[in-house]
Structures are given as C-alpha cells and as structure tokens.
C-alpha cells in the first residue's frame, strides 16, 4: 500500500497550488486507481458548487442529487480522451463564523 504524503498545514494553507499538490497526493487510492476530490460549498441561494482540487473542473447544482449528476457529467467530459478516475469524492465544506462573547 503506498504511503500518502503528510499534511503540512503551513505549506498548503490558502495556496491553490498547495491544495492541488495535496489533492494530487491524495488522488491515488490503495489500488493505484485514481480518485479525484471535489470541495463542495453551499451557496446563499441554497444551491451547491463543486470545485475539483486536482483538475480544472467546476460545476453546480440546485440540489445535492443534481450536483452529483453534474459532477459525473463534468468529469466524464473532462476525461473524454483519457482514462477516467476510478472514483469521485465529494467533500462538503461548511464555513461558519462564531461570535466570541
């Protein structure tokens, strides 16, 4: 089983290249087949947006189910002339600000 790179918070914080590097290191699962990771965020209007961490793939949907279909379609279109990834991971990111009282 290949070892995954250690996560270095300082090296990758707020750096698109750093996140892509982290994602590419995590893009291989234990079988050696590629798995790509999407960060998913909820929009103010209730929709959801997905951004791939290792490739230039972006999509959105009004519901989680619609987003899943759109992600599959976008990945298929992106890899139309290449080997497709074995899996797609959707990572829901929630950003919440709490008041310190």
Helices and strands as residue ranges (DSSP letters): H 9-12, H 16-26, E 35-42, E 48-52, E 58-61, H 64-78, E 87-93
